[in-house]
Amino acid sequence: MEIRVLKYFLTVVREESITKASEVLHITQPTLSRQLAQMEEELGVKLIDRGTRKIRLTNEGMLLRRRAEEIIQLVDKTEQELLGQNEQVEGKITIGCGEIAAVQILSDLIKSFTEKYPRVTFDFFTATADFVKEQMDKGLIDIGLLLEPIDIEKYEFVRLNTKERWVVLMPPSDPLAEKEHISAKELSKLPLILPRRLQVQSELASWFGDYYKNLHVVFTSNLNTNGAIMVEKGLAYSVVIDGMLSLWDQSKITYRPLYPVLTATSVFAWKRGKPFSLATTKFIEHAKCFLGMGNT
């Protein structure tokens, strides 16, 4: 498969029409149709059902769409990195992170870095640690700001001093909001929202102890914000990392820490043995110095 033809395919998918796509691409409709037909023949599958008004993707076509988007993104990123390999450090660094308190350290790190290298820009990708690591493994994300545990065989990292604290989200009018902290026994009687990440659930299981097997878990959620909507509507209480909660409107959602206190550590991580652009390499070097630590 040629990159050029993959881009043709994605344009057809976006425009939902071979005619419209040919106009966008500035090629004739017969030429575009022939290119797509040749790709289907090469792959041995049908990718597109050509309807009267707009095209529809087959199951194979939907799979190719996902993979083609990743391939094109990786090609574009590689081109940017190659263009940035000169004395003037420039380019884009992609950083994946969750809604965690360590983002505040990241902001200070980026501020000091851009004072030195003002032509470097950043692309933030917010997701769970598992998905961020998956994108790092594919080469689509350069740096991950992740909660531990982390696979030291696959990643190099700097451990951060910031402690991520576990709390319970609740409406400010809730009786629990009058307490200084919330125990496992109190939570065991309530409808709960727990994190979707299985490794994190295991850590919470240890904290809950014998109460864990009888918990009433109504939802699981991968990011705090969606779970908070359920909390605001009175559907459940969400057990989350406090992260950026201090920036939220406390008149709508408030939180109290778990007791005994439960914390997590976060790391600044990158793929071991991966060749990086000059900008990313400089950023990693700067981070090590800024954070005052070496490899762990």
Backbone bond lengths (Angstrom), bond angles and torsions (degrees), N, CA, C in turn:
res aa  C-N    CA-C-N  psi(-1)  N-CA   C-N-CA  omega(-1)  CA-C   N-CA-C  phi
1 M - - - 1.472 - - 1.529 109.99 -
2 E 1.305 115.72 133.93 1.455 120.63 177.38 1.533 110.18 -90.60
3 I 1.327 115.54 145.64 1.457 120.76 177.68 1.525 110.23 -58.88
4 R 1.323 115.79 -38.67 1.464 120.52 -178.88 1.535 110.49 -59.89
5 V 1.335 116.82 -43.61 1.463 120.62 -177.44 1.532 110.37 -71.61
6 L 1.338 117.11 -34.52 1.465 119.85 175.26 1.525 110.25 -61.10
7 K 1.331 116.57 -39.73 1.460 119.99 177.86 1.527 110.46 -66.55
8 Y 1.342 117.08 -37.79 1.459 120.23 174.77 1.532 109.81 -58.72
9 F 1.333 115.26 -48.19 1.469 120.95 -178.34 1.530 111.19 -58.40
10 L 1.325 117.14 -45.32 1.464 120.70 -179.16 1.532 111.11 -66.16
11 T 1.309 117.19 -33.58 1.463 120.28 177.44 1.527 110.45 -66.83
12 V 1.311 116.91 -41.06 1.467 120.98 177.21 1.526 109.96 -62.14
13 V 1.344 116.10 -42.80 1.470 120.31 179.19 1.524 110.27 -61.98
14 R 1.325 116.32 -44.36 1.473 120.46 -177.92 1.524 111.24 -65.88
15 E 1.323 117.25 -42.46 1.476 121.19 -176.64 1.523 112.10 -82.66
16 E 1.370 116.56 -15.32 1.462 122.89 -179.37 1.527 111.81 59.50
17 S 1.322 116.53 24.51 1.462 120.56 -178.00 1.523 108.98 -162.45
18 I 1.335 116.68 132.22 1.458 119.96 176.87 1.525 110.10 -69.05
19 T 1.322 116.09 -36.18 1.479 119.43 179.63 1.530 110.93 -63.01
20 K 1.328 116.56 -49.70 1.465 119.92 -179.94 1.525 110.96 -64.16
21 A 1.340 116.49 -39.45 1.461 120.02 -179.14 1.523 110.72 -64.37
22 S 1.333 117.07 -38.90 1.468 119.91 179.63 1.526 110.95 -63.68
23 E 1.336 116.43 -34.06 1.468 119.82 177.31 1.521 111.09 -68.78
24 V 1.336 116.61 -41.72 1.461 120.97 178.78 1.524 110.70 -64.36
25 L 1.342 116.21 -39.81 1.464 121.63 -176.11 1.532 112.46 -84.13
26 H 1.333 116.54 -10.25 1.473 122.03 -179.11 1.528 111.84 60.85
27 I 1.338 114.95 43.57 1.461 120.65 172.18 1.526 107.05 -132.34
28 T 1.322 116.60 163.49 1.461 119.09 -178.29 1.528 110.77 -74.42
29 Q 1.331 114.71 153.72 1.467 119.79 179.84 1.532 111.76 -61.43
30 P 1.351 119.06 -43.34 1.473 118.85 178.36 1.533 112.76 -60.59
31 T 1.333 116.13 -37.65 1.466 119.45 179.30 1.526 110.69 -64.94
32 L 1.336 116.57 -43.82 1.456 120.45 -179.88 1.529 110.90 -65.51
33 S 1.325 116.72 -43.48 1.459 120.72 179.09 1.525 110.67 -61.30
34 R 1.331 116.43 -39.80 1.462 120.65 179.90 1.529 111.14 -65.99
35 Q 1.344 116.83 -40.21 1.468 120.75 179.02 1.528 110.73 -62.65
36 L 1.340 116.31 -42.45 1.464 119.92 179.90 1.521 111.12 -67.70
37 A 1.322 116.64 -40.26 1.464 120.65 179.47 1.523 110.65 -63.83
38 Q 1.343 116.94 -39.90 1.466 121.01 178.17 1.526 111.19 -64.48
39 M 1.342 116.19 -37.58 1.465 119.13 178.30 1.523 110.35 -66.64
40 E 1.341 117.14 -41.52 1.463 120.19 177.46 1.527 110.78 -62.05
41 E 1.327 116.01 -40.51 1.470 120.34 179.06 1.525 110.99 -65.44
42 E 1.337 115.59 -41.29 1.467 120.98 179.57 1.525 111.35 -63.31
43 L 1.340 116.51 -41.19 1.464 121.15 -178.08 1.521 112.24 -82.66
44 G 1.332 117.34 -20.55 1.453 120.66 179.82 1.512 113.59 76.67
45 V 1.339 117.38 22.91 1.467 121.63 179.59 1.525 109.01 -139.84
46 K 1.327 114.83 157.93 1.460 120.26 173.75 1.516 108.63 -90.42
47 L 1.316 117.14 128.46 1.464 121.95 -175.82 1.519 112.75 -101.96
48 I 1.335 116.49 -31.21 1.463 120.79 -170.96 1.521 110.23 -132.51
49 D 1.349 115.32 132.97 1.462 121.54 166.76 1.522 107.11 -95.01
50 R 1.296 116.86 115.24 1.465 121.32 -175.10 1.526 109.67 -87.78
51 G 1.325 116.21 102.66 1.458 121.38 179.94 1.509 111.23 -86.22
52 T 1.320 115.61 -179.61 1.464 120.14 -179.16 1.523 111.76 -74.28
53 R 1.328 117.24 -33.03 1.465 119.93 -177.17 1.522 112.86 -106.42
54 K 1.332 116.17 -46.41 1.461 118.04 179.88 1.516 109.38 -147.82
55 I 1.327 115.43 153.77 1.461 120.36 -177.13 1.524 110.19 -76.25
56 R 1.318 115.58 155.96 1.449 121.99 173.82 1.513 109.24 -129.22
57 L 1.314 116.03 143.09 1.462 120.41 -179.64 1.522 110.81 -85.12
58 T 1.319 116.01 140.01 1.458 120.67 168.98 1.531 108.34 -75.54
59 N 1.323 117.84 176.25 1.466 120.76 176.37 1.519 110.49 -59.74
60 E 1.343 116.06 -40.13 1.461 119.98 177.56 1.526 111.35 -65.83
61 G 1.325 114.76 -36.54 1.464 119.22 177.99 1.513 112.40 -65.46
62 M 1.345 117.06 -38.50 1.464 120.27 178.28 1.519 111.22 -66.08
63 L 1.345 116.26 -37.82 1.463 119.46 176.46 1.523 110.56 -64.46
64 L 1.337 116.82 -45.28 1.466 119.70 179.63 1.522 110.68 -62.58
65 R 1.335 117.03 -37.16 1.460 119.59 179.09 1.528 110.78 -58.31
66 R 1.340 116.91 -47.63 1.467 120.33 -179.83 1.523 110.68 -61.13
67 R 1.321 115.79 -46.79 1.469 119.37 -178.12 1.526 111.41 -68.29
68 A 1.325 117.09 -38.40 1.464 120.43 -179.27 1.523 110.70 -64.57
69 E 1.338 117.26 -39.46 1.465 120.46 178.32 1.525 110.63 -62.30
70 E 1.340 116.70 -40.57 1.470 120.44 178.04 1.522 110.73 -66.43
71 I 1.344 116.39 -42.18 1.471 120.52 -179.00 1.525 110.82 -63.49
72 I 1.329 116.97 -47.98 1.465 120.93 -178.41 1.529 110.24 -63.76
73 Q 1.338 116.22 -40.32 1.460 119.91 177.99 1.519 110.60 -61.05
74 L 1.336 116.17 -41.85 1.466 120.43 -179.94 1.531 111.05 -68.34
75 V 1.331 117.39 -39.28 1.474 120.97 177.80 1.525 110.30 -63.36
76 D 1.343 116.67 -46.21 1.468 120.25 179.48 1.524 110.86 -61.17
77 K 1.315 115.81 -40.87 1.457 120.51 -179.30 1.529 110.14 -64.92
78 T 1.331 116.49 -42.13 1.464 120.85 179.21 1.518 111.11 -62.99
79 E 1.328 116.80 -41.74 1.467 120.61 178.17 1.525 111.01 -61.20
80 Q 1.334 116.12 -42.57 1.467 120.52 178.40 1.523 110.94 -62.65
81 E 1.330 115.99 -40.23 1.463 119.83 -179.16 1.522 111.11 -66.80
82 L 1.339 117.11 -40.48 1.466 120.52 179.75 1.525 111.07 -66.86
83 L 1.329 115.91 -38.23 1.461 119.53 177.87 1.518 111.91 -66.48
84 G 1.354 116.25 -26.75 1.458 120.50 -177.45 1.518 114.09 -85.52
85 Q 1.364 117.46 -0.48 1.461 119.40 -177.46 1.533 110.15 -83.19
86 N 1.302 116.72 73.39 1.458 121.13 175.80 1.519 108.46 -147.56
87 E 1.310 115.93 -178.57 1.462 120.16 -175.31 1.517 111.94 -62.91
88 Q 1.319 116.23 -37.99 1.455 120.23 178.29 1.517 108.25 -80.16
89 V 1.324 116.87 108.67 1.462 120.64 -176.44 1.527 109.38 -71.77
90 E 1.324 115.77 119.51 1.452 121.15 178.28 1.517 108.40 -152.30
91 G 1.316 115.75 172.76 1.457 120.24 -178.60 1.516 110.67 128.66
92 K 1.327 114.93 -173.99 1.460 121.26 -178.07 1.523 109.71 -119.33
93 I 1.333 116.18 135.40 1.460 122.83 177.13 1.527 107.81 -112.17
94 T 1.327 116.33 126.17 1.460 120.96 -179.32 1.526 109.60 -98.11
95 I 1.321 115.76 126.05 1.464 121.79 -177.31 1.522 109.42 -122.10
96 G 1.326 116.30 127.68 1.448 121.61 176.67 1.516 110.59 -105.82
97 C 1.319 117.73 136.93 1.463 120.46 -179.13 1.523 110.24 -158.96
98 G 1.330 114.84 162.51 1.450 120.92 174.11 1.517 110.41 -96.74
99 E 1.326 116.29 -172.82 1.466 121.16 178.11 1.527 108.18 -87.09
100 I 1.338 115.52 76.20 1.462 120.71 -174.27 1.524 110.51 -124.25
101 A 1.334 115.80 160.67 1.465 121.19 -176.07 1.521 112.07 -64.77
102 A 1.341 117.30 -27.15 1.462 121.01 -178.33 1.524 113.00 -61.99
103 V 1.328 117.81 -15.46 1.470 120.34 176.69 1.526 110.53 -60.61
104 Q 1.320 117.22 -28.67 1.465 120.07 177.89 1.528 110.70 -65.21
105 I 1.331 117.28 -38.90 1.466 120.54 174.73 1.522 109.78 -65.23
106 L 1.343 115.82 -40.26 1.460 120.29 179.54 1.518 111.22 -59.25
107 S 1.328 117.90 -39.06 1.463 120.45 179.90 1.530 111.16 -63.28
108 D 1.333 116.61 -40.58 1.471 119.85 177.78 1.530 110.70 -66.50
109 L 1.333 115.44 -38.60 1.464 120.68 179.31 1.525 111.10 -63.01
110 I 1.328 116.04 -46.09 1.466 120.44 -179.39 1.530 110.92 -66.24
111 K 1.317 116.80 -38.99 1.464 120.25 179.79 1.523 110.89 -59.69
112 S 1.333 116.94 -46.20 1.464 119.95 -179.51 1.529 111.29 -69.06
113 F 1.331 117.22 -32.97 1.465 120.63 -179.68 1.526 111.28 -70.19
114 T 1.348 116.78 -44.10 1.460 119.60 -177.56 1.530 112.55 -70.63
115 E 1.313 117.23 -20.56 1.463 119.15 173.03 1.521 110.56 -65.82
116 K 1.319 115.71 -30.00 1.467 121.53 179.50 1.527 111.57 -90.18
117 Y 1.330 115.95 -36.93 1.469 121.05 -177.59 1.531 109.06 -128.27
118 P 1.319 117.84 77.44 1.473 121.72 -172.84 1.521 114.79 -68.53
119 R 1.338 118.36 -14.49 1.460 120.51 -177.27 1.539 112.36 -88.86
120 V 1.316 116.51 -2.32 1.469 120.24 177.79 1.528 109.39 -87.65
121 T 1.332 116.46 135.04 1.466 121.91 176.91 1.537 109.52 -116.83
122 F 1.326 116.06 168.69 1.462 120.89 -174.84 1.525 110.63 -130.76
123 D 1.317 114.59 146.48 1.463 122.33 175.91 1.531 107.44 -122.01
124 F 1.338 117.35 117.00 1.466 121.66 -178.52 1.524 110.28 -95.58
125 F 1.324 115.32 136.71 1.455 122.30 178.12 1.521 107.61 -127.20
126 T 1.326 117.28 115.11 1.468 121.15 -175.99 1.520 110.31 -100.10
127 A 1.326 115.83 123.73 1.461 120.99 -179.38 1.522 108.99 -166.78
128 T 1.327 116.50 179.30 1.459 120.47 176.08 1.523 110.11 -71.23
129 A 1.338 115.71 161.10 1.463 120.84 -178.46 1.526 111.19 -58.90
130 D 1.331 117.96 -40.39 1.461 120.56 -178.14 1.526 111.47 -61.86
131 F 1.343 116.76 -42.66 1.463 119.58 -178.90 1.527 110.97 -72.17
132 V 1.333 116.75 -36.78 1.461 120.07 176.87 1.524 110.07 -61.17
133 K 1.328 117.06 -44.28 1.471 120.24 179.34 1.526 111.42 -64.53
134 E 1.324 116.57 -37.07 1.468 119.96 177.06 1.529 110.56 -60.90
135 Q 1.327 117.05 -42.97 1.464 121.40 178.67 1.532 111.56 -70.17
136 M 1.338 117.49 -33.06 1.465 120.61 174.38 1.524 110.57 -64.17
137 D 1.330 116.80 -41.57 1.463 121.18 179.85 1.521 111.71 -63.92
138 K 1.339 116.51 -31.12 1.460 121.23 178.91 1.528 112.26 -82.64
139 G 1.343 116.67 -7.56 1.459 120.19 -178.55 1.503 114.21 83.85
140 L 1.338 118.12 11.42 1.465 121.70 -178.12 1.518 112.34 -90.46
141 I 1.323 117.83 -17.92 1.461 122.94 175.70 1.524 108.23 -125.42
142 D 1.326 116.93 134.58 1.461 121.73 -178.29 1.522 112.19 -83.12
143 I 1.332 115.70 -50.12 1.461 122.19 -172.50 1.517 109.45 -124.34
144 G 1.330 116.72 140.52 1.454 120.71 175.30 1.515 110.89 -119.83
145 L 1.313 116.37 134.64 1.460 122.11 171.39 1.519 105.33 -104.17
146 L 1.341 116.38 103.49 1.458 121.04 -163.49 1.517 112.41 -125.88
147 L 1.317 115.49 151.23 1.456 120.94 168.77 1.527 108.80 -80.39
148 E 1.320 116.53 141.26 1.457 119.48 174.22 1.532 109.45 -72.28
149 P 1.343 119.84 157.72 1.463 127.25 10.91 1.523 112.33 -80.08
150 I 1.349 115.29 159.35 1.454 121.54 179.02 1.522 109.19 -138.71
151 D 1.303 117.21 146.10 1.461 123.45 -177.28 1.531 109.83 -77.80
152 I 1.327 117.52 106.00 1.468 120.48 -176.55 1.528 112.11 -72.42
153 E 1.338 117.85 -13.92 1.463 120.45 176.06 1.523 110.99 -73.27
154 K 1.341 116.81 -28.49 1.461 120.82 -174.33 1.523 113.47 -102.18
155 Y 1.345 116.94 -24.91 1.458 119.18 -171.74 1.522 112.14 -129.76
156 E 1.318 113.91 145.70 1.461 120.33 165.78 1.522 106.73 -96.98
157 F 1.330 116.64 151.31 1.455 117.36 -176.08 1.520 112.07 -160.35
158 V 1.316 113.59 163.45 1.462 122.91 171.56 1.525 106.63 -119.21
159 R 1.314 116.37 124.85 1.462 120.27 179.44 1.531 108.94 -80.59
160 L 1.323 117.12 135.10 1.455 122.17 -177.31 1.522 111.01 -94.48
161 N 1.328 115.85 151.92 1.464 120.89 -179.53 1.527 112.80 -76.06
162 T 1.325 116.11 -20.21 1.466 120.19 -177.85 1.527 110.99 -63.53
163 K 1.306 117.01 131.89 1.453 122.49 175.21 1.530 109.32 -98.27
164 E 1.312 115.39 127.03 1.460 121.04 176.93 1.527 107.60 -89.47
165 R 1.318 117.47 120.47 1.459 122.10 -173.55 1.523 111.53 -98.86
166 W 1.323 116.61 136.23 1.462 121.61 176.82 1.519 110.40 -84.21
167 V 1.342 115.39 135.15 1.464 121.41 -177.86 1.531 109.60 -138.76
168 V 1.320 115.20 174.86 1.467 121.96 175.54 1.523 108.60 -117.86
169 L 1.332 116.51 127.02 1.469 121.63 175.88 1.519 110.07 -84.90
170 M 1.341 115.36 141.06 1.472 120.95 179.95 1.527 109.67 -157.64
171 P 1.319 118.33 160.24 1.464 119.78 172.78 1.531 109.34 -66.81
172 P 1.319 119.10 147.14 1.468 120.97 -179.16 1.527 113.58 -63.06
173 S 1.346 117.63 -20.60 1.462 120.87 179.67 1.521 112.58 -86.15
174 D 1.327 117.83 -4.91 1.460 121.10 -176.90 1.535 110.78 -69.85
175 P 1.325 118.60 142.90 1.474 120.84 178.18 1.525 113.24 -56.06
176 L 1.331 117.99 -31.05 1.465 120.15 179.30 1.529 112.29 -64.98
177 A 1.340 116.43 -23.29 1.460 120.05 -179.79 1.525 111.82 -66.80
178 E 1.317 117.71 -16.22 1.462 121.14 177.93 1.528 112.26 -80.49
179 K 1.321 116.93 -11.22 1.456 121.27 -178.82 1.531 110.96 -88.34
180 E 1.343 117.06 157.39 1.466 121.44 176.96 1.519 111.11 -80.49
181 H 1.325 116.49 -31.44 1.461 120.97 179.78 1.527 108.48 -155.06
182 I 1.345 115.80 168.57 1.463 121.43 -174.16 1.533 109.17 -124.22
183 S 1.320 117.16 134.41 1.457 122.20 -177.82 1.520 111.47 -95.94
184 A 1.335 115.75 166.21 1.463 121.34 177.00 1.524 110.72 -63.34
185 K 1.311 117.02 -37.57 1.466 121.06 -179.47 1.524 110.51 -62.15
186 E 1.335 117.31 -43.18 1.462 120.78 179.38 1.526 111.37 -64.64
187 L 1.338 116.48 -41.00 1.467 120.20 -178.59 1.520 111.75 -70.53
188 S 1.317 117.12 -27.81 1.464 120.29 -176.93 1.525 112.40 -64.49
189 K 1.309 117.33 -15.39 1.468 121.94 -178.27 1.533 112.28 -99.27
190 L 1.347 116.96 1.87 1.466 120.57 -171.31 1.527 111.83 -117.13
191 P 1.341 117.77 154.93 1.476 120.83 170.74 1.528 109.24 -70.57
192 L 1.324 117.32 132.38 1.466 120.57 -170.84 1.527 112.91 -124.69
193 I 1.330 113.40 155.23 1.467 122.65 167.66 1.530 106.10 -115.67
194 L 1.324 116.69 121.28 1.463 121.31 179.65 1.530 110.16 -111.58
195 P 1.331 117.50 159.08 1.462 120.25 177.40 1.527 111.32 -62.04
196 R 1.299 116.41 150.39 1.458 121.78 -177.74 1.528 111.91 -78.42
197 R 1.321 117.29 -25.15 1.462 121.47 -175.00 1.536 110.61 -69.86
198 L 1.324 117.13 124.30 1.457 121.77 -173.13 1.527 112.51 -65.03
199 Q 1.335 117.40 -38.38 1.464 119.34 179.47 1.521 110.95 -63.40
200 V 1.315 116.22 -36.49 1.468 120.63 178.43 1.526 110.03 -70.11
201 Q 1.318 116.92 -39.70 1.457 120.01 176.94 1.534 110.90 -59.13
202 S 1.332 116.61 -36.36 1.466 120.48 178.66 1.523 110.92 -63.97
203 E 1.338 116.92 -40.19 1.464 120.49 178.13 1.530 110.83 -65.32
204 L 1.317 115.87 -41.00 1.469 119.09 177.60 1.530 111.18 -66.81
205 A 1.329 116.60 -34.48 1.461 119.85 178.16 1.527 110.45 -60.70
206 S 1.328 116.24 -39.22 1.471 119.92 177.93 1.521 110.60 -65.26
207 W 1.322 116.42 -38.74 1.469 119.95 -179.48 1.538 110.74 -68.70
208 F 1.342 116.71 -42.24 1.465 120.28 -179.46 1.527 112.28 -69.39
209 G 1.335 116.46 -28.36 1.457 119.69 -179.24 1.523 111.58 63.76
210 D 1.325 116.51 -133.65 1.471 121.79 -176.56 1.528 112.92 -66.01
211 Y 1.314 117.41 -19.74 1.464 120.13 179.47 1.537 112.28 -71.22
212 Y 1.337 116.75 -21.97 1.463 120.49 -170.20 1.529 112.28 -60.60
213 K 1.312 117.22 -41.78 1.475 119.80 -173.69 1.523 112.72 -66.11
214 N 1.321 117.63 -18.56 1.466 120.78 -179.33 1.525 113.64 -107.55
215 L 1.331 117.81 10.75 1.464 120.24 -179.19 1.524 111.50 -63.84
216 H 1.326 114.78 146.13 1.467 121.26 176.20 1.530 107.98 -100.17
217 V 1.332 115.81 87.95 1.468 121.59 -177.28 1.530 108.48 -91.56
218 V 1.327 115.42 110.83 1.463 121.43 -177.27 1.528 111.17 -86.75
219 F 1.346 116.21 -38.42 1.455 121.61 -179.00 1.531 109.33 -137.20
220 T 1.338 115.18 158.39 1.453 121.51 159.34 1.527 106.03 -119.93
221 S 1.321 116.89 151.56 1.462 120.88 -175.19 1.520 109.41 -146.77
222 N 1.334 116.83 144.30 1.467 119.05 -177.62 1.531 113.28 -93.07
223 L 1.338 118.37 -19.78 1.464 121.01 177.58 1.531 109.84 -135.19
224 N 1.315 115.98 149.64 1.464 121.27 -173.54 1.521 114.25 -60.54
225 T 1.324 117.16 -38.24 1.460 120.61 -169.10 1.519 112.54 -63.32
226 N 1.347 117.76 -45.33 1.465 119.76 -179.66 1.525 111.24 -63.97
227 G 1.344 116.10 -41.25 1.456 119.16 178.00 1.517 111.90 -63.08
228 A 1.336 116.26 -33.95 1.463 120.59 -178.38 1.528 111.87 -63.58
229 I 1.334 116.88 -31.15 1.464 119.58 177.74 1.526 110.03 -63.78
230 M 1.341 116.11 -41.21 1.460 120.34 177.58 1.530 111.12 -65.12
231 V 1.326 115.57 -36.14 1.469 120.49 177.98 1.521 109.89 -65.51
232 E 1.327 116.26 -45.36 1.464 120.67 -178.45 1.532 111.38 -60.51
233 K 1.339 115.60 -32.75 1.471 120.08 -179.58 1.528 112.21 -84.07
234 G 1.335 116.36 1.55 1.459 120.04 176.22 1.511 114.99 78.91
235 L 1.347 117.73 19.43 1.457 120.83 -177.35 1.523 113.33 -83.18
236 A 1.336 117.27 -28.95 1.466 119.74 -176.09 1.521 109.40 -170.30
237 Y 1.335 115.37 174.74 1.461 123.31 174.18 1.527 107.26 -110.09
238 S 1.322 116.68 135.46 1.467 120.51 -174.61 1.519 111.27 -105.29
239 V 1.323 116.15 128.03 1.472 122.76 177.07 1.525 107.00 -96.25
240 V 1.340 116.60 114.04 1.463 121.03 -171.71 1.536 110.66 -143.18
241 I 1.321 114.83 167.55 1.466 122.00 166.91 1.525 107.93 -74.82
242 D 1.334 118.11 137.63 1.468 118.71 -175.72 1.523 112.49 -65.92
243 G 1.321 118.59 -34.75 1.459 121.62 171.50 1.510 114.74 45.46
244 M 1.345 115.24 -114.76 1.458 121.91 -177.71 1.528 112.86 -98.05
245 L 1.335 117.61 17.49 1.465 120.00 -175.06 1.524 113.09 -61.62
246 S 1.327 117.20 -26.77 1.464 119.69 -179.74 1.526 112.00 -63.71
247 L 1.336 117.22 -18.34 1.461 121.66 179.65 1.529 112.22 -89.04
248 W 1.323 117.23 -8.31 1.462 121.07 -177.81 1.527 110.98 -77.68
249 D 1.319 115.23 164.94 1.457 122.37 177.28 1.532 108.87 -76.63
250 Q 1.338 116.61 104.14 1.462 121.26 -175.83 1.526 113.22 -69.49
251 S 1.321 117.80 -10.01 1.462 119.88 175.94 1.528 111.38 -78.19
252 K 1.337 116.99 -13.40 1.466 121.27 179.49 1.530 112.00 -108.33
253 I 1.310 115.99 -41.59 1.473 121.56 -178.97 1.525 108.67 -137.52
254 T 1.323 115.93 132.31 1.453 119.52 174.22 1.525 108.80 -127.78
255 Y 1.321 117.27 179.36 1.460 119.98 -176.27 1.524 109.93 -153.06
256 R 1.333 114.57 156.77 1.456 121.74 176.74 1.533 108.37 -135.84
257 P 1.329 117.59 143.89 1.474 120.24 -177.64 1.520 112.49 -71.88
258 L 1.319 115.05 155.07 1.458 120.60 173.41 1.528 109.78 -73.02
259 Y 1.322 114.93 152.28 1.463 120.10 174.60 1.534 108.59 -139.31
260 P 1.349 117.89 127.47 1.462 127.82 0.98 1.535 111.69 -59.68
261 V 1.318 115.04 152.11 1.464 121.45 -176.34 1.524 110.22 -58.57
262 L 1.313 116.66 134.71 1.461 122.91 176.34 1.520 108.18 -123.66
263 T 1.322 116.71 124.04 1.465 121.44 -179.06 1.529 110.06 -127.66
264 A 1.322 114.56 165.47 1.465 121.40 176.53 1.520 108.15 -136.75
265 T 1.317 116.32 155.25 1.463 121.26 177.15 1.526 109.39 -104.90
266 S 1.312 115.63 154.16 1.454 120.93 179.12 1.516 109.78 -122.10
267 V 1.333 115.69 159.46 1.465 121.03 -177.63 1.521 109.99 -134.30
268 F 1.325 114.64 152.83 1.462 124.70 171.30 1.524 104.72 -99.26
269 A 1.341 118.20 109.98 1.465 120.89 -167.77 1.520 112.68 -126.87
270 W 1.350 114.93 154.74 1.457 121.33 174.75 1.521 108.58 -147.17
271 K 1.335 117.00 158.23 1.457 122.36 -174.32 1.525 110.17 -68.00
272 R 1.313 116.44 129.96 1.461 122.38 -179.77 1.535 109.97 -68.97
273 G 1.347 115.74 130.68 1.454 120.94 175.31 1.519 115.54 78.59
274 K 1.328 118.85 3.96 1.461 121.47 -178.60 1.523 110.40 -85.06
275 P 1.344 118.12 132.61 1.471 119.93 174.12 1.524 110.45 -73.32
276 F 1.329 116.67 128.66 1.455 121.30 -178.26 1.523 111.01 -111.44
277 S 1.325 114.85 162.48 1.460 120.26 172.24 1.529 109.25 -65.40
278 L 1.319 115.54 164.70 1.460 120.00 178.52 1.524 110.53 -60.45
279 A 1.335 116.72 -41.30 1.468 120.00 -179.04 1.525 110.96 -61.93
280 T 1.336 117.24 -45.09 1.463 120.64 -179.46 1.513 111.22 -66.65
281 T 1.328 116.75 -40.40 1.467 120.70 178.30 1.525 110.81 -60.76
282 K 1.327 115.97 -43.82 1.463 120.15 178.29 1.529 110.89 -64.72
283 F 1.336 115.71 -36.86 1.464 119.73 -179.14 1.532 111.04 -67.11
284 I 1.323 116.90 -40.67 1.469 120.70 177.87 1.529 109.84 -63.78
285 E 1.332 116.37 -44.08 1.470 120.05 178.32 1.529 110.43 -61.27
286 H 1.319 115.91 -42.85 1.465 120.84 179.73 1.526 110.73 -64.13
287 A 1.332 116.56 -40.04 1.462 120.97 -179.66 1.521 111.13 -62.87
288 K 1.325 116.94 -43.46 1.462 120.60 179.67 1.524 110.64 -59.35
289 C 1.329 115.28 -42.93 1.459 120.09 179.93 1.523 110.85 -70.15
290 F 1.333 115.93 -45.57 1.471 121.47 -177.07 1.521 111.28 -62.07
291 L 1.312 116.35 -41.41 1.453 121.19 -177.12 1.521 112.63 -80.87
292 G 1.329 116.34 -9.51 1.466 120.37 174.46 1.522 113.08 69.57
293 M 1.342 116.21 29.44 1.462 119.40 -178.97 1.517 108.49 -138.24
294 G 1.310 116.15 162.17 1.447 121.89 171.46 1.501 109.24 -103.66
295 N 1.314 117.12 -168.07 1.467 120.91 177.06 1.528 109.93 -63.28
296 T 1.309 114.99 147.16 1.460 120.70 175.72 1.504 110.00 -109.21
